[in-house]
Amino acid sequence: MADNKQSAAGSLNSRDVDQWLNNTKVFLAPLVFTYFGAVALIIQQPGHRFALTDFVPTNNTIGIMVLYVVNVAFNLARKIVAGNA
């Protein structure tokens, strides 16, 4: 039951890690929707011929991916410094 207590600053207990992983999964949804939306826009163009390069992320999608990674890293660092979830 020690994992129900608030973790000390500079560390995370398993409950905090589980919450961080859950937040990471939840905030992954907009990135996934953006990626598949961009692929759908490419495929729907008139006269388009399907190619594997259709699945290469656009610059906007890459920018969103970078922001997602930065946000996840910032969220983890914030939790470690604060010592709580």
N, C-alpha and C positions, 0 to 999 in steps of 0.2 A: 504494500500500500504506500510505499515511500514515493512512488511516481505521481501520486495525487497532490503532493506538496509542490509549492513553487520552487523552481530550480534556482540555484545560486547564480549570481552574475558570473559570466565567463564559462558557463556550462549549460547543457540542456539535458533534461531527463527524458525518458522514453515518451511520456505524454506530450511534451513539447515538440519532440521530433515528429510524432504522429500528426500533431496539429499542423506543423509546417509542411509535411508531405501532403496532407489533405488540402491545404491552401494552394500548394504548388499545382496539384491536379485541377482544382477548381479554376484557377486563373489560366490554365492551359487551354481551356475551351475557346476563348476568343481568338487565340492564335490558330487553332485548328480550323475554326470557321473561316477565318481570313484566308488561310492557305487554300482550303477547298473552294472558297468563293472565287479566288483568283484563278484557280485551275478551271473552274466552270466557265468563267468569263472568256478565257482563252479558247476553250473547246467550242463554245457557242458562236464564235465568229463565223460569218457566212463564208463558205468555201474552204473552211479549215480542214486540213488533213491531219488526223491523229498521229502524234509522234511522242516518243518518250521525253523529249525536251519540254513538252507541255507541263511536266511536273517539276521543272526547275523553278524555285521560288522567285517571284518578282522582287524588285528592289524594295517596294513597300512591305512585302511580307518579311523580307530579311531584316528590315528595320524594326518591325514588330517583334521578331524573334530576339533581336539584340536587346530590346527594351524588356522583354519577358525575362531573359537571363539576368539582366541587371536587377530587375525587380525581385527575383527569387533570391539572388545573392544578398541584396540589401535587406530583405525580410529576414533571412537567416542571421545575418550579422546583427540586426536590431534585436532579435530574440536572444542571441548569445550575450550581447552587451547588457541588455535589460535584465536578463536572467529569468524571464517568464514568457509565456505564450500570450 
